[in-house]
Amino acid sequence: MRRIQCLNDFNYIEGEFIDDYVVYLRGEFYNLYEYLSNGESSIEFILPFHQSMIILENEGEFNRLIMDEEKNIEFIEKIIINMETSLNRIGLLQFQDIQLYYFLRYN
């Protein structure tokens, strides 16, 4: 499991995941930045811990999340990244906010 709270965190996932997935996650980060920032620059912006973006790295993490948090799941969406890959985007209710989880799947 990986946690994204700031732009610098993308340095740790680039090269470990396919480029299209990282591009999608950066877009999600910028959407959260636009919604949650209080005028700070995107470089200074840090997501609160309970709103950080969580990358699930394997099927076991995905299944545990679904089983353990069944009552707190607000939504599960399938997003098509490209011809070979898609992802599950999961919204989990945390402290009256939605925390986003992502799980990459190969079609």
N, C-alpha and C positions, 0 to 999 in steps of 0.2 A: 504494500500500500504506500502510495506517495501522496504528499500534501503540497498543494500550491497555495501560497498566501501572498506572494509578491512576484513581480516580473523576474527577479533574479532566480527564483525557483525553476524557471524554464531552462536555465543553464544545465540543470541536473537531469533533465529528461530528454533534451535534444540528443539525438543519436541513439537513444535507447528505445524509442518508439518511432513508428513511421512518420514521415514529415507531415502528411495530410492530417494525422491525428493531433500532432503538436500545433499545427496551424488552427485547427478547430478549437483546441483548448485555449489558445491565446485569444481567439475571438470571444470565447466565453468569459475569459478573465476581463477583457476590455468592456464587455457588457456589464459585468458586475462593478467594475470601476466606475463606469458612467452612472450607474444606479446608486452606488454607495459612497462615492468619494465626497469629501467636503471641501473641494477646491484644491487639494494637494495634487502634485504632479503624479503621473502614472508611475514614475520611478520611485517615488516616496510612498505610494499607496500600499497598504498591507491589509489584506482581508482579516477580519476577526477570526479567531480560532474556530468558532462554531459555524462560520460561513466559508471556511476555506474549501477549495476544490479538492476532492479526493479521487485519486486514480487507483482503481482496483487492478492488481497486476495478474491475478489468476482466477480461475473458475471457483476455487475454494473460498477466496475472499468474497466474491460475488454471492455465492450461495449462503455463506454465513451472514452477510449483510441482510439478504432477503429473509432468512429464517429468524434472525435475532431482532430485526427492526420492523417486522411485518406490520405492526400497528401504527408505526410512525411514517410509513412510506406514503408520500403524497401522490407520486406518479412514477411511472417507468416508461420512457420513450425509447424507441429504436430510431437512431439517426444513421443514415447512409453516408459514409465518408467517401468511398469510391467503389469501383466494381468489385474489389476483393475484400473490403472491410466495412464494418458498421460498428456502432457502439450503442451500449445501453446508457442512457442518461437517467439517473435516479435522483429524485428529490426527496430528501428525508427531513422531517420536521425536527428542528433542534432549537430549543429555547425560543420558540415562537417565530423562528426564521426557517428558511429552507436552505439546507446544505446540499450541494450537488456532488454526486458520485458519478464516475465514468468508468465503463468497462469495455475495452476494445475487443471486438469479435472479428474473426476471419471467416468470410462466407465460403 
